[in-house]
Amino acid sequence: MSTPRPTRPPEAASHPTGTHAAQSGGTPAQRFLRDAAVKSADLAHRETIRFNMESYHAAHQRGRTRIKDWEAARRRCQEIKREAVNHLDKYLLQFEENVTARGGHVFWAENSEQACAYICDLAQRNGVKTVVKSKSMVSEEIELAAALGKLGIKAWETDLGEYIVQLRNEPPYHIVTPAMHLSRKQIGDLFRKELEPGVSDDPVELMAAARRKLRQAFFAAEMGVSGANFIVADVGAVAISTNEGNGRLSTSVPRIHVAVTGIEKVIPRLEDLAVLWPVLATSGTGQGITTYSTLIGGPKRAGEADGPKEFHVVLVDNGRSRLLANAEEREVLHCIRCGACLNICPVYRHIGGHAYGTIYPGPIGSVLTPHLLGKDFDHLSSASSLCGACTSVCPVRIDLHHHLLHNRRDFVQARDTKLSERLFFRLFRAVMLRPWLYSLGGGLARRGLRILYGMGLAGSVFDPMRAWTRDRSPVPLPKKSFRAQWKKEGRA
Amino acid sequence: MNPADNPGRAAILERIRAGLTVPAPAAAAPADVAYSAMFEPATNPLERFQLEAKANLMECLLSHDSTGSAQQLAQVLASLPPGEIFVQDHPSLRRLIDLAQVKRAVRWSSQGAPSEASQATVTLVEAVIAQTGSIFVTAACGGRGASVVAPCHIAVATVSQLVPDLQTALGDATRKGILAQNSFACVISGSSRTADIEKILVQGAHGPRRLVVILEGAA
């Protein structure tokens, strides 16, 4: 089968939704290089990330042992998502029919502007002054809080991590644990300044302070906004997984509930959640299942004690249908946003979540963002060592590191490369095809670099390895090539 | 919704259908692995539920009959600060509240949503799931707020409601049309919690600090 070329956005997004507005100066690629260099040299930051990732890793490993056949469960999840994404129109229409039959509303938004306009109009028509939000990456992607803010509507983030980064006026650092980069001391300082002067650094007290504040918001808000981990076609329900209960309160107490989600979140059957829920929880946090696995299929029905009077689902495309047309990379839409690929990625572990400058960081973000936001973000596909760790942990078996390679190939083919770059790779190809030339080149390079480094010129303008050695010690040069050593060992 | 109010709908569907004309690369045939091959089956559902519920930081209290359940309920309520409780308006729970000789003010679900000041909520469940140590509730179990607003949620269930796993619970829900009859359903697996600060577990984030399951009919 021929590989269809991906269709890219016609030009760099003029309104780069889903990016960090706080970053400034230079192109996204320049900012990425600058911020990545700063963060990877910040040892305290790296220690925080190491600590968090090791805690996650231990919990994840424990969680996996609770599943009898982890690989079979992954394959089942892959099959469910594959079926859904490859019949996307059918399942979305089935979902819509079921929701509307129960008095809910489904709005299809081609882009962030349409999604925000619908929700803002709904809020204005209903005199909404306060919105409570449970964690939703799609609402971050469409920059909903900012759109509501322009109308004077206050949107409270109610997930503790999201609330913390909202108080700091920062984007989420991680798609599952948004305040992972902060210590309890930093959060304590923030809460003493913003919430209660007497609160200590004890996480129990910090949570209690946030609970007191946000309880007022839950009961004052006229509108609750949630995301959806899945949208279930056969029963017409959104499935929301949360541990804190903020998602429950946001969708129970206010008189209007709006669920904002991507079109790719649909799954065919309710029973599919019997596998997806445990696998998502295990990959996301190491839990056997998330504390609240909630299903919402409409507004409050006659005879029910409580619940919103209006229920709206906003299905956001925002470039996803363009990615769907790329058959080679279509499976990227299978992602269930568990964050496992971020947690294992050596690049993420060094530079952290904010350096990417996008809402979706880490390997999945590096694959997805260039498709959603355009060529300004092509560089992210090179922010990987291609070690394949991300692919090995993905609960829906997305071949992430190969998709990073596909992106690199497509981006190079689609743009004008420099003459010097083209000449270099022609030379490189010629050398790689001729073992004798490769051997000669390697020998000359070793000798040349040894002389250069002997003169103390490592990292100087004369050093061809300067990109590496200007910030690092030069790698010790072996006396013999690998091939020579191999021959000797073989003879021995 | 009037199509004129949502022009994006037709455009998105058109793009999806055009995109899907190119098939995805071939995949291996579905493995058709049994659920019990992926997840350890619960050979003794009651024992498994107790084990998993404990791991979920849930309190599981067993009782032989409604008198025993009333005693368990009275003890739990006695451990809570004074104040109103919210109870699902169901004949079996009205009997239980009488048997437990509850002296507190009781707000019934037929009177509306639970008050923010409720000290506890008492509800029934749709099912109890052994595999994950969970209870399955719907809007019929006192409404949406009944299992999340108060600091303590007391769920009253019977052993006959125990199902071995999630697949059975969700399969039953599909067959019975639970989502067609209820605007809300939830699989609850423990008390509200967070680990957003330095991965330290804190119980009682925005929802109940305690989730107590009184399981009636245990031999």
Interface residues (C-beta under 8 A of the other chain):
Chain A: M1 P4 F51 N52 S55 Y56 R66 I67 K68 D69 A72 A73 R75 R76 Q78 E79 R82 V85 N86 H87 L88 D89 L92 L93 T100 R102 H105 V106 F107 W108 A109 E110 Q114 T158 D159 L160 G161 I164 T177 P178 A179 L182 S183 R184 I187 P203 V204 L206 M207 R211 L214 R215 F218 F219 D234 V235 G236 A237 N243 E244 G245 N246 R248 L249 T251 S252 V253 I263 R269 L270 E271 L273 A274 V275 W277 P278 T285 G288 I289 T290 T291 Y292 S293 T294 L295 I296 G297 G298 P299 K300 R301 E304 A305 D306 G307 F311 L315 D317 S321 R322 L324 A325 N326 A327 E328 R330 E331
Chain B: M1 N6 G8 R9 A11 I12 L13 R15 I16 R17 A18 G19 L20 V22 P23 A24 P25 A26 A27 P30 A31 V33 Y35 A37 M38 F39 E40 E52 A55 N56 S109 S110 G112 A113 P114 E116 T132 G133 S134 A139 A140 G142 G143 R144 G145 A146 S147 V148 V149 D165 L166 Q167 A169 L170 G171 A173 T174 L179 A180 N182 S183 F184 A185 C186 V187 I188 S189 G190 S191 S192 R193 T194 A195 D196 I197 E198 K199 I200 V202 G204 A205 H206 G207 P208
